[in-house]
Amino acid sequence: MNALKVLLLATVMLWCVSCGGQEIDKDLKTAREQYSQGFYLQSETGYERYLQAHTQGKFRKEAWKRLLEIALDVKGDLKRAAALLEAMSLEQSGNKLETWKIMYQLGDIYLQLGKRSKAVESLEKALMLADGKPEWIVKTQLRLARIYRLQGNYDLVLEALNNCADCASSDDDKASCLYEFAQSYSLINNWTQVRKALNELLELKNIDQEKRALAIFLLAEAYEYDHDKEKAKSLLKSILKTYPNPKVVEARLRALEGKKKP
């Protein structure tokens, strides 16, 4: 008899736990259904309620992700997206990879909002998190360099890209850094450094065809600037079939040859 009572009590307790679990996840379940049906604004409320009610909930990452998607893809609300990412960064502070992703995206959002200083601050935090991870470092340094360039701070641009190239663990990543390096020097008319960076890039073996063609196009511009039209034309002809937009190459060649558009 006692054994039967214990069994019944255990069954009741399991039933209660099960009911409680269903009650706990009710907002989340409803939010998921609404999201899958395209009722994004209604699902937003459910995900918010879930986050408020379950500070240690196992599906918090999903809820944050959905709220961010709604802010960006449905509402186009960059300010809300930034606020969400700031909150997410605090919650994910123990997870290096997740926090790096958040800070990197936050930098991009602040840049779109025109808040360049905040973008730099976010990316600099991302850079600290990227320590020891070459791929993260390269991606972060490239983004930082572009913002520094927008700010007109070329000392920081070149420092970031130099560090980027030094940290790159693959030829393709190094090529990306060197190409941005060359582009930045071209904007301040330092064509000697442009050629140096591009020649180093072109010596790399494992880079894709498009990246190589882009580098050759810029190198042709450097030779054109130095009045070496024959070298420039030779380089351009070599990428007629590999440059992303061959018509651009054809137009450049016509200009060098003094021909009018047919």
N, C-alpha and C positions, 0 to 999 in steps of 0.2 A: 504493500500500500504506500509506504513512504517513497519507494522508488518511483511509483506512478505519479505521486505528487510532485516529485522533483522533475520528472519528465514533462509534466504539464506546465510547471512553473517556467522551465527552460523554454518551452514552446511559446509561451505567452511573451517572455522577454524577447525572444528572437523576432516575434511578430511586431512587438512595439518598436524595436530597433529599426525593422524594415519600414514601418509606417513613418517613423521619424525621419528616416533617410529620404523617403518620398516627399515628405513635407519640406525638408531642407532644400531639395533640388527642384521644387515646383517652379520657382521663378526662372531657373536655368532651363528647365525643360520647355517651358512656354516660350522663352526667348529663342531657343534653338528652333522651335517649330515656326515661329514668326519670321526668323531670319531666313530659313529655308524656303519660305513661301513669298519672300520679297517684302515683307512688312518690316522694313529695317528700323523705322523710327519707333514702332511699338516694341521691337525686340531690344532696342537701346535701353528702354526703361527697365526691362527684365534683367539685363546684364548688369546695370547699375545697382539694382536691388540685391542681386547675388553678391556683388563685391562688398556692399555695405553690410550684408548680413553674415557673410562667411569670410572673416578676416584670414582664416587659415584654409580656406576651401581648396580642394585639389584641382578645380577647374578655373581658378582665377586667371591663369595665363590665357586661356581660351576667351574669357570674358573681356580682358584688356584688349586682346587682338581684334575681337569683333567690334568693340567700341571705337578702336582706332580706324578700322576699315570703314565704319559708318561715317566717322568724322571726315575722312579723306575722300572716299569714293562716292559717298551718297550726298553728304552735305557740302563737301568742298570747304570745310571750316578748318583752316590752318591753325588758327589760334587755339581751338579746342584740341586739335591734334597735338600741338606743342604741350598743352597742359596735361594731356593724357600721358605723353611720353615722359614728362618730368616726374609724374607720379609713378609711372612704371619703373623708372630708373631707381627710385628709392626702394621699391619692393624687390627688385632684382639685383640689389647691390652685392649679394653673395655669389652671383653667377656672372663670371667675367665675360663670357661670350655673349650672353643675353644683354648685359649692360653695355658692352661695346656696340652691339647692333642698335640698341636704343639711342645711345649718344650720337652715333653716326647718322641715324635717321633724323634725330632732333636737329643736328647741324644743318641738314638739308632743308628741313621745314623752316628754321629761322632764316636761312638764306632766301627762301621763297617769300618770306614775310618782309624781307628787306632789312632784317636785323643782323647785320654782318658781324658785329661784335659778339652777339650771343651765339651766332653760328660758329665763330672761331673758338669761343669758350667751350662749347659742346664738343667740338672736334678735338680740341686739345685734351679734354678729359678722355675722349675715345682713344687718343694716341697713347696716353698713359696706360690704358687698359690693354693696348695692343702690344705691350712690351713682350718680346720673345716670340711674337707671331708675325713673321715677315709679310704674309698676305694681308693681314689687317693693317700693318704699318704702311705698306704701299698704298692701299686704298685710302687710308686716312690722310696721308701726306699729299696725295694727288688732289684730294678735295680741299685741303687746307691751302695748297699752293694756288688753286684757282680763286679762292676767296681773297688771299693776299694780293693776287694780281688785280682783282676788282678794286681793291683798296689802294692800288698803286704802290704797294710796299714791296719793291722788287728784291730787296735784301732778304726778306723773309721768304719770298717766292723761291729764290735760288737756293737758300739754305734748306728749305723743305724738300725740294726736288733732288738736291745733292744727297740728302739723307735717304730719300726714297730709293734712288739708284743704288746706294751702298747697301741698303737692307734687302733689296729684292733677291729672292731665292730662285727665281726662274728667269730665263731669257725674255719671256713675254712680258713679265712684270717690269723688268729692267728697261725694256724697250719703251714701255708706256711712260716711265719716268724720264728717260732721255728725250723722248719726243716732246713732252711738255717742257722740258728744260730748253730744248732748241726753240720751241715756239715762244717761250718767254724772252729769250735773248733776241729773237727776231723783232719783238715789239719795242725793244730799246736799241735796235739797229746795231747789235753787236754780232755781225755776221761771221766773224772768226770763230766765236764760241758756238754759233749755230752749226757751222760745218764740223767742228770738233765733236759736238754731241751726236750729230747725225752719222758721222763716219763710225763712231764707236757703236752706235745702234746697228748700223748695217753690217758690222762684223759679227753680230750675234747670229747664232745658227737657228735656234728654235723659236722663230717668231712667225706669225701668220703673214700671208701674202699681202693682205690689205694694209697692215701696219707698215710693212716694208715699202709699199707703194706710196703711202702717205709721207713717209720719211724722205723718199727720193724726190717727191714733188716739192717739198720744202727745201731740200738741198739744191734743186734746180733754181729755186728762187734766190738762194744765197749766191750761186754762181752768176745769175743774171744781175744781181746787185753789184757784183764785182766786174761787170761788163764782159764776162766770159760767156757769150751767147752760144757758142758752139758746144761747150760743155753742158750748158743748161738744156739745149735742144736734145743732145744725146741722152741725157738723163730722162727727159720727158718721153722720148720715143720708146725708152725701155719699159715704160709703165702704161703704154696705151691699152694693153689688154688686162691689166691688173688693177688699175686705179678704180675706185668705186664709181666715179662718174667720168667716163672717157671723154665726154664732150668738153669738160673743163680743161683736160689736157690738150685736146685738139685746139681749143680756143687760145690757149697759152702759146702753143707752137705757132699758130698763125700770127699772133702778135709779135713773136720773136723773129719770124721770117718776113714781117712787114706785109702780110697778106690780109686782104679784107675777107669778111665772112662771106662764104659763097651764097 
